[in-house]
Structure formats: structure tokens, C-alpha cells
């Protein structure tokens, strides 16, 4: 799975499937159920840490399909889960639709952004959602309106077997030049404060209420600390960089160290933002003293 995540780590998956459309996705879900294997959906793997023994069952990658996007009446957009956030933000800007500028420079797909309630610079995906469509393991599709979807910080509550397939976004008319200028400013700010040219999974921990995980980690004196080939970024302390050849065990051990040191320093317990999945390799587990 190292080729399927921005962290560049992770063991093998039993099967990887690439649906092109809803019909393909329905077939994959039905086949997985018939065979009694689990199905796990990924987009670009930008907020994902796969353990060193990989993932059992079938991994469904949206990297090659479900990318439709189109305008709807009333300053709305319809987009499918496999569409990249870069593609979504650019399409909205080109059509003079504001509300998605905060996504400028965010890696990942629409489906992943919905699942994690992606947000930055004061905006969150939940703020522009009108409805979300899901497919269950039976291949049945349901559409849920915003008021019936439960969002929290960096999370959307969904059924365990529900796969996000599309959504409708409610935006607003805005000058194209103004949109692009704001997106440029946000992209520049990201480049100045985040290690964008490194192998990372974005923010490792959620920001505690009224606080900053990066600041707490920095205050604990952890910038630059390294376990194996995993290193806490010196540019932004809430990012872990894979220096090349890091294992998931290296990263997980570093995360535990960060949590422990921050708690001892501030009394605050950090909660992981990156999603950790798969099976551990007992030969690679690290225990730090």
C-alpha cells in the first residue's frame, strides 16, 4: 500500500479494485459480500496510515473513476467521490462559484474530504454541503440531506458499510479574479508553513478545542525528533515526514511519543487525525522507553 498513500508506507492489500462508475462499484460490493471479505475505500491516501502487514480483503481505489462534476441551478455543484479536491476547487473557481477557496492546495478526493470533514483556514466541507449520496454493501444508494448528516471536527458520522459516492455543494457567485487571488494566498500560506514537498499524511493530530496541536508538540521540544526514518517536521510540528524507508511502526511509535510528551508537558491528550488501518507486523513494532 506504500504506492497508494502519501505517507509512502504500508504492507500489501489482498486485492485492489478500480471502479470506473457506480455500476462497477456496485459489482465490487456485491462480490465482496458474496465472498465474505471486507471492503475498504480509499481516495488518494492523503490522510491514511496503513500498517506494515497491509489490509485484508479488497481495497477499492477511486483514483481512476467516479470523477464527474457539473454545475446545477442555484449556484450548486454535483461532484462524485473520486474527484480530486484540486479539480473541484479549480472547477468552482472557473465557474465563478465561491466557498471552496479553503481547499486550495489540499490533497485528496471529495469522498475523503467528506469522510474527514476536511477543513482549513476557517472553512470546513460541512459548511457547503447540501446532500451526500451513499452506497451500502448491497449496492443500494441513498441520499441524505445536510440537516440529517452528523458532522464533527474532522469527522462525518456514517454507517460502517456506507460508501460515499457523490454530493451536492451549495456555493455562491463570486468574482473569478477574487476567488483565484484568495486561492493563491492560501496556497502560498500552506507552502510557507507546511512541508508540502515531503512524504507526509498532512496533520497527524486534531487540534484540541481552543488550541493548536502543532504548537503543543513544538512546546514539548519535539521538532526534528526522529524514530527510524520517520521525523517530526521542523517546518510544522504536527507533520511527520517519511525520510525514505520509514515503516508504519516508525510513524506509530513517533505518534505515541508525541502524545506522551505533550500530555506530560500540558496535560492535554492529543487525538489522531490521520486514519490508521490494517494489520501490524510484530517484527516491526517499536517500543520506546
C-alpha positions in Angstrom: 0.0 0.0 0.0 3.0 2.3 0.1 2.2 3.4 -3.5 -1.3 4.3 -2.6 -0.7 6.7 0.3 1.1 10.0 0.5 3.0 8.7 3.6 4.6 6.1 1.3 4.3 3.2 3.9 2.1 0.2 4.4 2.0 -3.6 3.6 0.2 -5.3 0.8 -3.6 -5.5 0.2 -5.1 -8.8 -0.8 -7.0 -7.2 -3.7 -7.2 -3.7 -5.2 -10.2 -2.8 -7.4 -10.6 0.3 -9.5 -14.3 1.1 -10.2 -14.9 3.5 -13.1 -18.5 4.2 -12.2 -21.4 3.4 -9.9 -22.1 0.1 -11.7 -18.6 -1.1 -11.2 -18.7 -0.1 -7.5 -22.0 -2.0 -7.1 -20.5 -5.1 -8.6 -17.4 -4.9 -6.3 -19.5 -4.5 -3.2 -21.8 -7.4 -4.1 -18.9 -9.7 -4.9 -17.1 -8.8 -1.7 -20.2 -9.6 0.3 -20.7 -12.9 -1.6 -17.1 -13.9 -0.8 -17.3 -12.8 2.8 -14.5 -10.3 2.6 -14.3 -6.8 3.8 -14.1 -3.8 1.5 -12.2 -0.6 2.3 -12.4 2.6 0.2 -9.5 4.9 -0.4 -9.1 8.1 -2.5 -5.6 9.4 -2.8 -4.5 8.1 0.6 -3.6 11.6 1.8 -4.8 11.2 5.4 -4.1 7.5 5.8 -1.5 5.3 7.6 -1.6 1.7 6.6 0.2 -0.7 9.0 3.1 -2.9 7.9 1.2 -6.1 7.2 -1.3 -4.3 5.0 -5.0 -4.7 4.6 -7.0 -7.9 4.3 -9.9 -8.0 1.9 -10.5 -5.7 -1.0 -9.3 -2.1 -1.2 -11.5 0.0 -3.5 -9.4 2.8 -5.1 -11.2 5.8 -6.5 -8.0 7.0 -8.2 -9.3 6.1 -11.7 -13.1 6.8 -11.6 -16.2 8.4 -10.2 -14.9 11.9 -11.1 -17.9 13.6 -12.6 -18.5 17.2 -11.8 -21.2 19.6 -13.2 -23.0 22.8 -12.3 -26.6 22.7 -11.1 -29.1 25.6 -11.0 -28.9 27.9 -8.0 -25.0 28.1 -7.7 -24.7 24.5 -6.9 -22.2 21.7 -7.9 -22.7 18.0 -8.3 -19.5 16.0 -7.8 -18.5 12.4 -7.4 -16.3 11.0 -4.7 -13.3 10.2 -6.8 -12.8 13.8 -8.0 -9.7 15.4 -6.6 -10.1 18.4 -4.4 -7.7 20.3 -6.7 -10.1 19.6 -9.6 -13.1 20.6 -7.5 -11.6 23.9 -6.4 -10.4 24.8 -9.9 -13.8 23.9 -11.5 -15.6 26.1 -8.9 -13.2 29.0 -9.5 -13.6 28.8 -13.3 -17.4 28.9 -12.9 -17.3 31.9 -10.5 -18.5 30.0 -7.5 -17.1 30.9 -4.1 -17.0 28.9 -0.9 -14.3 26.4 -1.7 -11.2 28.6 -1.6 -10.0 26.9 1.7 -9.4 23.7 -0.3 -6.6 25.3 -2.3 -3.6 23.0 -2.1 -5.4 20.3 0.0 -4.5 16.8 -1.4 -7.2 14.1 -1.6 -10.6 13.5 -3.1 -14.1 14.7 -2.5 -15.0 11.4 -0.8 -12.1 11.6 1.6 -12.8 15.3 2.3 -16.4 14.4 3.2 -15.4 11.5 5.4 -12.9 13.6 7.3 -14.9 16.8 7.2 -11.8 18.4 5.7 -11.1 22.0 6.6 -8.5 24.7 6.8 -8.2 28.5 7.2 -11.6 28.9 8.8 -13.6 26.7 6.3 -14.9 23.2 6.5 -16.6 21.0 3.9 -19.7 20.7 6.1 -20.3 24.4 5.5 -21.1 23.9 1.8 -22.8 20.5 1.8 -26.4 20.3 0.5 -26.6 16.5 0.4 -24.5 13.4 0.3 -25.2 10.1 -1.5 -24.0 6.7 -0.2 -23.9 3.1 -1.5 -24.2 0.3 1.0 -22.8 -3.2 0.7 -25.9 -4.4 -1.1 -25.3 -1.8 -3.8 -28.3 0.3 -2.7 -28.0 4.1 -2.9 -29.4 6.6 -0.5 -29.2 10.4 -0.4 -29.1 12.2 2.9 -29.6 16.0 3.3 -27.2 18.2 5.2 -29.5 18.5 8.2 -29.6 14.8 8.6 -25.8 14.3 8.4 -23.9 14.5 11.7 -20.5 16.3 11.3 -17.9 17.0 14.0 -14.4 18.2 13.9 -12.6 16.3 11.2 -15.3 13.6 11.0 -18.6 12.7 9.4 -20.7 10.1 11.1 -21.8 7.4 8.6 -22.7 3.8 8.7 -19.8 1.4 8.8 -20.7 -0.1 5.4 -21.7 3.1 3.7 -19.5 4.3 0.8 -19.7 7.9 -0.1 -20.3 8.2 -3.9 -21.3 11.8 -4.6 -22.5 15.1 -3.1 -24.2 18.3 -3.9 -22.5 21.5 -2.8 -24.3 24.8 -2.2 -22.0 27.7 -3.2 -22.4 31.3 -4.1 -21.5 33.6 -7.0 -18.2 35.4 -6.7 -15.8 37.3 -8.9 -13.4 34.8 -10.6 -10.4 37.0 -10.1 -11.2 37.4 -6.4 -11.5 33.6 -6.0 -8.2 32.9 -7.7 -6.4 35.6 -5.6 -7.7 34.1 -2.4 -6.7 30.6 -3.5 -3.3 31.9 -4.4 -2.9 33.4 -0.9 -4.0 30.2 0.8 -1.7 28.1 -1.3 1.3 30.4 -0.5 0.5 30.3 3.2 0.5 26.5 3.0 3.8 26.4 1.3 5.3 28.7 3.9 4.0 26.8 6.9 3.8 23.1 5.8 6.3 20.6 4.4 4.4 20.2 1.1 7.4 18.6 -0.7 7.8 15.8 1.8 6.1 12.4 2.1 3.5 13.2 4.8 -0.2 12.5 5.6 -1.0 16.1 6.5 -1.8 16.9 10.1 -1.2 13.9 12.3 -3.3 15.1 15.3 -6.6 17.0 15.6 -6.3 20.5 17.1 -7.7 20.4 20.7 -10.5 22.8 21.4 -9.1 26.3 21.5 -5.6 25.1 21.0 -3.1 24.0 18.3 -1.6 20.5 18.1 1.4 21.8 16.3 2.1 24.4 18.9 1.7 21.9 21.7 4.1 19.5 20.0 6.6 22.3 19.4 6.4 23.5 23.0 7.2 19.9 24.1 10.5 20.3 22.2 9.8 17.6 19.6 10.5 19.4 16.3 13.1 17.3 14.4 12.8 14.2 16.6 13.2 11.0 14.6 12.3 7.4 15.0 13.8 5.2 12.4 13.2 7.0 9.1 10.2 8.9 10.4 10.8 12.5 11.6 8.7 15.3 13.1 8.9 18.1 10.7 10.9 21.2 11.6 8.6 23.3 9.5 5.3 22.3 11.2 5.4 20.1 14.3 2.0 18.4 13.5 3.5 16.8 10.4 5.5 13.6 10.3 7.9 13.1 7.3 8.9 9.8 5.8 12.5 10.4 5.1 12.6 7.3 2.8 12.2 3.8 4.0 10.1 4.5 7.1 7.8 1.8 8.4 4.3 2.3 9.7 5.7 1.1 13.0 8.3 4.0 13.0 5.5 6.5 12.4 3.2 5.0 15.1 6.0 4.9 17.6 6.7 8.6 16.9 3.0 9.4 17.3 2.9 7.7 20.7 6.0 9.7 21.7 4.3 12.9 20.6 1.1 12.1 22.6 3.1 11.2 25.7 5.4 14.2 25.7 2.5 16.7 25.0 0.4 15.1 27.8 3.3 15.4 30.3 4.0 19.0 29.3 0.5 20.3 29.0 -2.0 17.7 30.4 -3.7 17.7 27.0 -4.4 14.4 25.3 -3.9 14.5 21.5 -6.3 12.6 19.2 -5.1 11.2 15.9 -6.4 12.9 12.8 -4.7 10.6 10.4 -6.7 7.3 9.9 -4.8 4.2 10.9 -5.8 0.9 9.3 -4.5 -2.6 8.6 -2.5 -5.2 10.4 0.7 -4.7 12.4 3.8 -6.6 11.7 5.0 -8.0 15.0 8.6 -7.9 13.8 8.5 -4.2 13.3 6.6 -3.0 16.4 8.7 -0.4 18.2 8.5 0.2 22.0 10.2 3.5 23.0 11.4 3.9 26.6 
